[in-house]
Amino acid sequence: MKAAGSRNIVPWHEDAMYLRMNGTVLNFWIALDPVPIDSAVLFKRGSHHRDVPKSLAIHFDQSKAYADPLTRDRVPLTDFESIDQSFETVRWAAEPGDAVVFTQRTFHASPPNNASHIRRAIGFLLLADDVTFDADPGTSDPPFRGEGLVDGGAPQCASFPRIR
């Protein structure tokens, strides 16, 4: 949610930085209010095809850092300038109910809300059958809330019910 005229930005990131899930995770971003093109979420088209480890988490408030981030199989974010030059930036205006679907490895960012109204959206994650739980001792963001999951196992529990 971003207030009308909000100058807050969300820096470029991949959601895999923050999640304890390995494998195919689909993100559903669904607009609840009209989103004009200049306030739309930005994506790096094709960035999910990079054959590199996940990046270490960056804090959305760039003056802060996470005290205990997930580190297993993660590396510092590469020079973003090379990512910026390697992948086209795309975005779409949206109307309430419009959805954008992308993977947890897709780089994306959120600009200020230049609209004269609030910009709300809701997000959902869908975990594919190949997803496994990562028991890295670091802290995920948001904090993980699963029950009884084991490292490398399927993330199926009351918090992550299986749907078909």
Buried (B, 14 or more C-beta within 10 A) or exposed (E): EBEEEBEEBEEBBBBBBBBBBBBBBBBBBBBBBBBBEEBBBBBBEEBBEBEEEBBBBBEEEEEEEBEEBBEBEBEEBEEBEEBBEEBEBBBEEBEEEBEBEBBBBBBBBBBBBBBEBBBEBEEEBEBEEEBBBBEBEBBBBEEBEBEEBEEEEBBBBEEBEEEE
